């Protein structure tokens, strides 16, 4: 594997890690909003 190919492979791995972390954060925010709406409905009644 040449140096350039090695750099591209590392860059792709880094992008995958970052995108996975971003998706996880967005998912956790969505779950928090969902749970918040459920709790506000339950506590308001």
mmCIF file of the N, C-alpha and C atoms, coordinates in Angstrom:
data_MODEL
# 
_entry.id   MODEL 
# 
loop_
_atom_site.group_PDB 
_atom_site.id 
_atom_site.type_symbol 
_atom_site.label_atom_id 
_atom_site.label_alt_id 
_atom_site.label_comp_id 
_atom_site.label_asym_id 
_atom_site.label_entity_id 
_atom_site.label_seq_id 
_atom_site.pdbx_PDB_ins_code 
_atom_site.Cartn_x 
_atom_site.Cartn_y 
_atom_site.Cartn_z 
_atom_site.occupancy 
_atom_site.B_iso_or_equiv 
_atom_site.pdbx_formal_charge 
_atom_site.auth_seq_id 
_atom_site.auth_comp_id 
_atom_site.auth_asym_id 
_atom_site.auth_atom_id 
_atom_site.pdbx_PDB_model_num 
ATOM 1   N N  . UNK A 1 1  ? 0.863   -1.176 0.000  1.00 0.00 ? 1  UNK A N  1 
ATOM 2   C CA . UNK A 1 1  ? 0.000   0.000  0.000  1.00 0.00 ? 1  UNK A CA 1 
ATOM 3   C C  . UNK A 1 1  ? 0.908   1.237  0.000  1.00 0.00 ? 1  UNK A C  1 
ATOM 4   N N  . UNK A 1 2  ? 0.647   2.156  -0.909 1.00 0.00 ? 2  UNK A N  1 
ATOM 5   C CA . UNK A 1 2  ? 1.471   3.362  -0.954 1.00 0.00 ? 2  UNK A CA 1 
ATOM 6   C C  . UNK A 1 2  ? 1.100   4.300  0.180  1.00 0.00 ? 2  UNK A C  1 
ATOM 7   N N  . UNK A 1 3  ? 1.923   5.316  0.354  1.00 0.00 ? 3  UNK A N  1 
ATOM 8   C CA . UNK A 1 3  ? 1.711   6.271  1.445  1.00 0.00 ? 3  UNK A CA 1 
ATOM 9   C C  . UNK A 1 3  ? 0.389   7.008  1.268  1.00 0.00 ? 3  UNK A C  1 
ATOM 10  N N  . UNK A 1 4  ? 0.060   7.377  0.020  1.00 0.00 ? 4  UNK A N  1 
ATOM 11  C CA . UNK A 1 4  ? -1.185  8.100  -0.249 1.00 0.00 ? 4  UNK A CA 1 
ATOM 12  C C  . UNK A 1 4  ? -2.411  7.232  0.040  1.00 0.00 ? 4  UNK A C  1 
ATOM 13  N N  . UNK A 1 5  ? -2.348  5.966  -0.355 1.00 0.00 ? 5  UNK A N  1 
ATOM 14  C CA . UNK A 1 5  ? -3.461  5.050  -0.077 1.00 0.00 ? 5  UNK A CA 1 
ATOM 15  C C  . UNK A 1 5  ? -3.634  4.852  1.417  1.00 0.00 ? 5  UNK A C  1 
ATOM 16  N N  . UNK A 1 6  ? -2.530  4.770  2.131  1.00 0.00 ? 6  UNK A N  1 
ATOM 17  C CA . UNK A 1 6  ? -2.587  4.610  3.584  1.00 0.00 ? 6  UNK A CA 1 
ATOM 18  C C  . UNK A 1 6  ? -3.243  5.830  4.220  1.00 0.00 ? 6  UNK A C  1 
ATOM 19  N N  . UNK A 1 7  ? -2.881  7.028  3.736  1.00 0.00 ? 7  UNK A N  1 
ATOM 20  C CA . UNK A 1 7  ? -3.468  8.267  4.255  1.00 0.00 ? 7  UNK A CA 1 
ATOM 21  C C  . UNK A 1 7  ? -4.970  8.296  3.981  1.00 0.00 ? 7  UNK A C  1 
ATOM 22  N N  . UNK A 1 8  ? -5.378  7.873  2.784  1.00 0.00 ? 8  UNK A N  1 
ATOM 23  C CA . UNK A 1 8  ? -6.805  7.872  2.441  1.00 0.00 ? 8  UNK A CA 1 
ATOM 24  C C  . UNK A 1 8  ? -7.571  6.883  3.318  1.00 0.00 ? 8  UNK A C  1 
ATOM 25  N N  . UNK A 1 9  ? -6.977  5.745  3.602  1.00 0.00 ? 9  UNK A N  1 
ATOM 26  C CA . UNK A 1 9  ? -7.635  4.749  4.453  1.00 0.00 ? 9  UNK A CA 1 
ATOM 27  C C  . UNK A 1 9  ? -7.809  5.300  5.861  1.00 0.00 ? 9  UNK A C  1 
ATOM 28  N N  . UNK A 1 10 ? -6.783  5.965  6.387  1.00 0.00 ? 10 UNK A N  1 
ATOM 29  C CA . UNK A 1 10 ? -6.895  6.555  7.727  1.00 0.00 ? 10 UNK A CA 1 
ATOM 30  C C  . UNK A 1 10 ? -7.952  7.648  7.749  1.00 0.00 ? 10 UNK A C  1 
ATOM 31  N N  . UNK A 1 11 ? -7.993  8.454  6.676  1.00 0.00 ? 11 UNK A N  1 
ATOM 32  C CA . UNK A 1 11 ? -8.973  9.535  6.607  1.00 0.00 ? 11 UNK A CA 1 
ATOM 33  C C  . UNK A 1 11 ? -10.403 8.976  6.570  1.00 0.00 ? 11 UNK A C  1 
ATOM 34  N N  . UNK A 1 12 ? -10.607 7.900  5.820  1.00 0.00 ? 12 UNK A N  1 
ATOM 35  C CA . UNK A 1 12 ? -11.941 7.286  5.760  1.00 0.00 ? 12 UNK A CA 1 
ATOM 36  C C  . UNK A 1 12 ? -12.338 6.713  7.118  1.00 0.00 ? 12 UNK A C  1 
ATOM 37  N N  . UNK A 1 13 ? -11.399 6.098  7.805  1.00 0.00 ? 13 UNK A N  1 
ATOM 38  C CA . UNK A 1 13 ? -11.692 5.549  9.131  1.00 0.00 ? 13 UNK A CA 1 
ATOM 39  C C  . UNK A 1 13 ? -12.051 6.674  10.096 1.00 0.00 ? 13 UNK A C  1 
ATOM 40  N N  . UNK A 1 14 ? -11.340 7.795  10.007 1.00 0.00 ? 14 UNK A N  1 
ATOM 41  C CA . UNK A 1 14 ? -11.629 8.931  10.878 1.00 0.00 ? 14 UNK A CA 1 
ATOM 42  C C  . UNK A 1 14 ? -13.011 9.500  10.577 1.00 0.00 ? 14 UNK A C  1 
ATOM 43  N N  . UNK A 1 15 ? -13.344 9.594  9.288  1.00 0.00 ? 15 UNK A N  1 
ATOM 44  C CA . UNK A 1 15 ? -14.680 10.099 8.913  1.00 0.00 ? 15 UNK A CA 1 
ATOM 45  C C  . UNK A 1 15 ? -15.776 9.175  9.427  1.00 0.00 ? 15 UNK A C  1 
ATOM 46  N N  . UNK A 1 16 ? -15.542 7.855  9.320  1.00 0.00 ? 16 UNK A N  1 
ATOM 47  C CA . UNK A 1 16 ? -16.549 6.906  9.823  1.00 0.00 ? 16 UNK A CA 1 
ATOM 48  C C  . UNK A 1 16 ? -16.760 7.071  11.315 1.00 0.00 ? 16 UNK A C  1 
ATOM 49  N N  . UNK A 1 17 ? -15.646 7.223  12.064 1.00 0.00 ? 17 UNK A N  1 
ATOM 50  C CA . UNK A 1 17 ? -15.754 7.398  13.507 1.00 0.00 ? 17 UNK A CA 1 
ATOM 51  C C  . UNK A 1 17 ? -16.516 8.674  13.850 1.00 0.00 ? 17 UNK A C  1 
ATOM 52  N N  . UNK A 1 18 ? -16.188 9.761  13.148 1.00 0.00 ? 18 UNK A N  1 
ATOM 53  C CA . UNK A 1 18 ? -16.865 11.034 13.418 1.00 0.00 ? 18 UNK A CA 1 
ATOM 54  C C  . UNK A 1 18 ? -18.340 10.964 13.067 1.00 0.00 ? 18 UNK A C  1 
ATOM 55  N N  . UNK A 1 19 ? -18.671 10.343 11.930 1.00 0.00 ? 19 UNK A N  1 
ATOM 56  C CA . UNK A 1 19 ? -20.073 10.277 11.537 1.00 0.00 ? 19 UNK A CA 1 
ATOM 57  C C  . UNK A 1 19 ? -20.865 9.368  12.469 1.00 0.00 ? 19 UNK A C  1 
ATOM 58  N N  . UNK A 1 20 ? -20.236 8.307  12.958 1.00 0.00 ? 20 UNK A N  1 
ATOM 59  C CA . UNK A 1 20 ? -20.909 7.426  13.918 1.00 0.00 ? 20 UNK A CA 1 
ATOM 60  C C  . UNK A 1 20 ? -21.180 8.173  15.214 1.00 0.00 ? 20 UNK A C  1 
ATOM 61  N N  . UNK A 1 21 ? -20.206 8.966  15.669 1.00 0.00 ? 21 UNK A N  1 
ATOM 62  C CA . UNK A 1 21 ? -20.391 9.742  16.901 1.00 0.00 ? 21 UNK A CA 1 
ATOM 63  C C  . UNK A 1 21 ? -21.465 10.802 16.718 1.00 0.00 ? 21 UNK A C  1 
ATOM 64  N N  . UNK A 1 22 ? -21.486 11.455 15.554 1.00 0.00 ? 22 UNK A N  1 
ATOM 65  C CA . UNK A 1 22 ? -22.515 12.462 15.274 1.00 0.00 ? 22 UNK A CA 1 
ATOM 66  C C  . UNK A 1 22 ? -23.901 11.829 15.256 1.00 0.00 ? 22 UNK A C  1 
ATOM 67  N N  . UNK A 1 23 ? -24.022 10.668 14.618 1.00 0.00 ? 23 UNK A N  1 
ATOM 68  C CA . UNK A 1 23 ? -25.313 9.979  14.571 1.00 0.00 ? 23 UNK A CA 1 
ATOM 69  C C  . UNK A 1 23 ? -25.759 9.577  15.973 1.00 0.00 ? 23 UNK A C  1 
ATOM 70  N N  . UNK A 1 24 ? -24.833 9.146  16.803 1.00 0.00 ? 24 UNK A N  1 
ATOM 71  C CA . UNK A 1 24 ? -25.161 8.760  18.170 1.00 0.00 ? 24 UNK A CA 1 
ATOM 72  C C  . UNK A 1 24 ? -25.647 9.967  18.973 1.00 0.00 ? 24 UNK A C  1 
ATOM 73  N N  . UNK A 1 25 ? -24.977 11.100 18.830 1.00 0.00 ? 25 UNK A N  1 
ATOM 74  C CA . UNK A 1 25 ? -25.381 12.309 19.552 1.00 0.00 ? 25 UNK A CA 1 
ATOM 75  C C  . UNK A 1 25 ? -26.762 12.767 19.099 1.00 0.00 ? 25 UNK A C  1 
ATOM 76  N N  . UNK A 1 26 ? -26.998 12.783 17.788 1.00 0.00 ? 26 UNK A N  1 
ATOM 77  C CA . UNK A 1 26 ? -28.311 13.196 17.263 1.00 0.00 ? 26 UNK A CA 1 
ATOM 78  C C  . UNK A 1 26 ? -29.393 12.232 17.747 1.00 0.00 ? 26 UNK A C  1 
ATOM 79  N N  . UNK A 1 27 ? -29.097 10.939 17.760 1.00 0.00 ? 27 UNK A N  1 
ATOM 80  C CA . UNK A 1 27 ? -30.058 9.954  18.249 1.00 0.00 ? 27 UNK A CA 1 
ATOM 81  C C  . UNK A 1 27 ? -30.381 10.147 19.720 1.00 0.00 ? 27 UNK A C  1 
ATOM 82  N N  . UNK A 1 28 ? -29.364 10.429 20.525 1.00 0.00 ? 28 UNK A N  1 
ATOM 83  C CA . UNK A 1 28 ? -29.601 10.654 21.956 1.00 0.00 ? 28 UNK A CA 1 
ATOM 84  C C  . UNK A 1 28 ? -30.440 11.908 22.188 1.00 0.00 ? 28 UNK A C  1 
ATOM 85  N N  . UNK A 1 29 ? -30.189 12.952 21.398 1.00 0.00 ? 29 UNK A N  1 
ATOM 86  C CA . UNK A 1 29 ? -31.006 14.164 21.521 1.00 0.00 ? 29 UNK A CA 1 
ATOM 87  C C  . UNK A 1 29 ? -32.452 13.864 21.149 1.00 0.00 ? 29 UNK A C  1 
ATOM 88  N N  . UNK A 1 30 ? -32.661 13.099 20.081 1.00 0.00 ? 30 UNK A N  1 
ATOM 89  C CA . UNK A 1 30 ? -34.017 12.743 19.661 1.00 0.00 ? 30 UNK A CA 1 
ATOM 90  C C  . UNK A 1 30 ? -34.731 11.940 20.746 1.00 0.00 ? 30 UNK A C  1 
ATOM 91  N N  . UNK A 1 31 ? -34.035 10.995 21.362 1.00 0.00 ? 31 UNK A N  1 
ATOM 92  C CA . UNK A 1 31 ? -34.634 10.191 22.432 1.00 0.00 ? 31 UNK A CA 1 
ATOM 93  C C  . UNK A 1 31 ? -34.960 11.079 23.631 1.00 0.00 ? 31 UNK A C  1 
ATOM 94  N N  . UNK A 1 32 ? -34.075 12.023 23.954 1.00 0.00 ? 32 UNK A N  1 
ATOM 95  C CA . UNK A 1 32 ? -34.325 12.917 25.085 1.00 0.00 ? 32 UNK A CA 1 
ATOM 96  C C  . UNK A 1 32 ? -35.563 13.780 24.837 1.00 0.00 ? 32 UNK A C  1 
ATOM 97  N N  . UNK A 1 33 ? -35.721 14.287 23.608 1.00 0.00 ? 33 UNK A N  1 
ATOM 98  C CA . UNK A 1 33 ? -36.906 15.088 23.274 1.00 0.00 ? 33 UNK A CA 1 
ATOM 99  C C  . UNK A 1 33 ? -38.162 14.221 23.366 1.00 0.00 ? 33 UNK A C  1 
ATOM 100 N N  . UNK A 1 34 ? -38.093 13.001 22.829 1.00 0.00 ? 34 UNK A N  1 
ATOM 101 C CA . UNK A 1 34 ? -39.226 12.078 22.856 1.00 0.00 ? 34 UNK A CA 1 
ATOM 102 C C  . UNK A 1 34 ? -39.644 11.770 24.298 1.00 0.00 ? 34 UNK A C  1 
ATOM 103 N N  . UNK A 1 35 ? -38.676 11.431 25.136 1.00 0.00 ? 35 UNK A N  1 
ATOM 104 C CA . UNK A 1 35 ? -38.972 11.123 26.538 1.00 0.00 ? 35 UNK A CA 1 
ATOM 105 C C  . UNK A 1 35 ? -39.502 12.370 27.248 1.00 0.00 ? 35 UNK A C  1 
ATOM 106 N N  . UNK A 1 36 ? -38.962 13.526 26.917 1.00 0.00 ? 36 UNK A N  1 
ATOM 107 C CA . UNK A 1 36 ? -39.439 14.768 27.514 1.00 0.00 ? 36 UNK A CA 1 
ATOM 108 C C  . UNK A 1 36 ? -40.901 15.035 27.211 1.00 0.00 ? 36 UNK A C  1 
ATOM 109 N N  . UNK A 1 37 ? -41.299 14.805 25.955 1.00 0.00 ? 37 UNK A N  1 
ATOM 110 C CA . UNK A 1 37 ? -42.706 14.990 25.595 1.00 0.00 ? 37 UNK A CA 1 
ATOM 111 C C  . UNK A 1 37 ? -43.606 14.005 26.333 1.00 0.00 ? 37 UNK A C  1 
ATOM 112 N N  . UNK A 1 38 ? -43.176 12.773 26.437 1.00 0.00 ? 38 UNK A N  1 
ATOM 113 C CA . UNK A 1 38 ? -43.975 11.758 27.153 1.00 0.00 ? 38 UNK A CA 1 
ATOM 114 C C  . UNK A 1 38 ? -44.106 12.148 28.619 1.00 0.00 ? 38 UNK A C  1 
ATOM 115 N N  . UNK A 1 39 ? -42.993 12.533 29.237 1.00 0.00 ? 39 UNK A N  1 
ATOM 116 C CA . UNK A 1 39 ? -43.049 12.904 30.651 1.00 0.00 ? 39 UNK A CA 1 
ATOM 117 C C  . UNK A 1 39 ? -43.894 14.149 30.871 1.00 0.00 ? 39 UNK A C  1 
ATOM 118 N N  . UNK A 1 40 ? -43.822 15.132 29.968 1.00 0.00 ? 40 UNK A N  1 
ATOM 119 C CA . UNK A 1 40 ? -44.638 16.339 30.140 1.00 0.00 ? 40 UNK A CA 1 
ATOM 120 C C  . UNK A 1 40 ? -46.111 15.993 30.010 1.00 0.00 ? 40 UNK A C  1 
ATOM 121 N N  . UNK A 1 41 ? -46.445 15.045 29.146 1.00 0.00 ? 41 UNK A N  1 
ATOM 122 C CA . UNK A 1 41 ? -47.836 14.625 29.017 1.00 0.00 ? 41 UNK A CA 1 
ATOM 123 C C  . UNK A 1 41 ? -48.319 13.866 30.239 1.00 0.00 ? 41 UNK A C  1 
ATOM 124 N N  . UNK A 1 42 ? -47.470 13.014 30.785 1.00 0.00 ? 42 UNK A N  1 
ATOM 125 C CA . UNK A 1 42 ? -47.843 12.233 31.964 1.00 0.00 ? 42 UNK A CA 1 
ATOM 126 C C  . UNK A 1 42 ? -47.945 13.109 33.207 1.00 0.00 ? 42 UNK A C  1 
ATOM 127 N N  . UNK A 1 43 ? -46.999 14.021 33.362 1.00 0.00 ? 43 UNK A N  1 
ATOM 128 C CA . UNK A 1 43 ? -46.988 14.854 34.559 1.00 0.00 ? 43 UNK A CA 1 
ATOM 129 C C  . UNK A 1 43 ? -48.061 15.939 34.508 1.00 0.00 ? 43 UNK A C  1 
ATOM 130 N N  . UNK A 1 44 ? -48.488 16.313 33.315 1.00 0.00 ? 44 UNK A N  1 
ATOM 131 C CA . UNK A 1 44 ? -49.507 17.357 33.196 1.00 0.00 ? 44 UNK A CA 1 
ATOM 132 C C  . UNK A 1 44 ? -50.902 16.821 33.514 1.00 0.00 ? 44 UNK A C  1 
ATOM 133 N N  . UNK A 1 45 ? -51.095 15.527 33.372 1.00 0.00 ? 45 UNK A N  1 
ATOM 134 C CA . UNK A 1 45 ? -52.438 14.969 33.586 1.00 0.00 ? 45 UNK A CA 1 
ATOM 135 C C  . UNK A 1 45 ? -52.729 14.684 35.045 1.00 0.00 ? 45 UNK A C  1 
# 
